[in-house]
Amino acid sequence: MEPLLLDVPREICTARPVLRVPTAGDGDMVARSALASLAELKPWMPWATDYKAESAEIWCRKSAGQFILREQIQFMALLGAAGGHLGNLGLFAFDWSARKCELGYWLATPHHGHGYMTEAVNAVTKLAFDVLGMMRVEIDCDVRNQPSRRVAERCGYALEGILKNIRLDTAGKPYDSCVYAKIREGKQILD
């Protein structure tokens, strides 16, 4: 399978959020959400510890290029086609031969508790299995990050294990990481 030849949609519509690949010029929208949510993001997201507004524009432009190259498949979650920015999520760490990848996400603080990220994660998981041909999708999060854990569990990801002292958190202390996974059942890897 040649990932560059896969027809991956640039936009996915769920019941509520619209998921769209970032483009140049989207940075201001992403920066406003991130800056308003830094207190909640800092414990979990290394990029949030020294965040600057221009970082969002750089991320948007890199994500557009990585999408074309199939290095990462990142989406902005928007409330309706012209609505506000909810957060970001995406697929990365692809192993195309084993057909597995990771899924990561963050949600702006004002939008917590409404099920938006659950809808978005379900849609991106479906894309990973049905369009990208993945056999395994993983979600890795700090054991203390209860909101991320709840999203993984609501989306049917199984907790496979807790890795002790696997990385340093944003405060520089070792943390334990939950490894959740969803396996595409009943399908064999195709050539």
VOROTOR-659645 format. One record per residue (C-alpha): x, y, z. Coordinates in steps of 0.2 Angstrom, whole numbers, plus 5000, padded with zeros to 4 digits. Last residue first. Layout:
<sites>
XYZ
...
</sites>
This chain:
<sites>
499349675001
497849655013
498049635032
496649525038
494949585044
493849525057
494149655070
495049825068
495849845084
495549985096
496950035108
497250125125
498950135132
498850235149
500450325153
501350335170
502350495173
504150545177
504350725182
504950865171
503450985175
502750955157
502750765161
504350655158
504050495149
503750305153
503850305172
502650155172
501750095157
499950065160
499149925150
497849875137
496449995141
495249965128
494550095116
492750095114
492450285110
491750315128
493450235135
494550345124
493550505129
493550455147
495450435147
495650605139
494650685153
495450585166
497250645163
498050575178
498650415169
499450525156
498850475139
499250365124
497850325112
498150185100
497450135083
497649955076
497249875059
497450035049
496750025031
496850215029
495050235023
494050115033
495050095048
495950265051
494350355044
493250265057
494450315071
494450495065
492450495066
492450415083
493750535089
492750685083
491050625091
491950595107
492850765106
491150845104
490350755119
489750915128
490750905143
492251015139
491851155125
492351305135
494051225139
494651195121
494851015117
496450915114
496750765104
497950615099
497750465089
499150335086
499550225071
499450055065
499549965049
501049845052
501849905036
501150075037
501850115054
501050285057
501650385072
500150515068
498350525067
497450685072
496450795084
496250985087
495051085097
493351165097
493651315084
492051415081
490751395068
490751415049
490551235044
489751195061
490651195078
492451165071
493651025075
495351055067
496050905059
497750825058
498250675047
500150645050
501550585038
500250565024
501350675013
499850785008
499350785027
501050825032
501050985021
499451045028
499951005046
501551105044
500551255039
499351235053
500751205066
501651355061
500051465062
499751395079
501551425085
501351605080
500151635095
501551585107
501551435119
502851395132
502051255142
500751215129
501851125117
502150995130
500350955132
499650865147
499950985162
499851135151
498251105143
497051155157
497951315161
498251345142
496351345137
496151525132
497851525123
497351365114
495651425108
496351595102
497851515094
496851395084
495751535076
497351645073
498251495065
496951455052
497851565039
498851425031
497751275031
497151155044
496250985039
494451005043
493350915055
491550975057
490850955074
488950915076
488250755068
489950725061
490650805045
492350755039
493450875028
495050845019
494550675014
495950545011
496150474994
497550354997
498950364984
500250444995
500050305008
500750174995
500050005000
</sites>
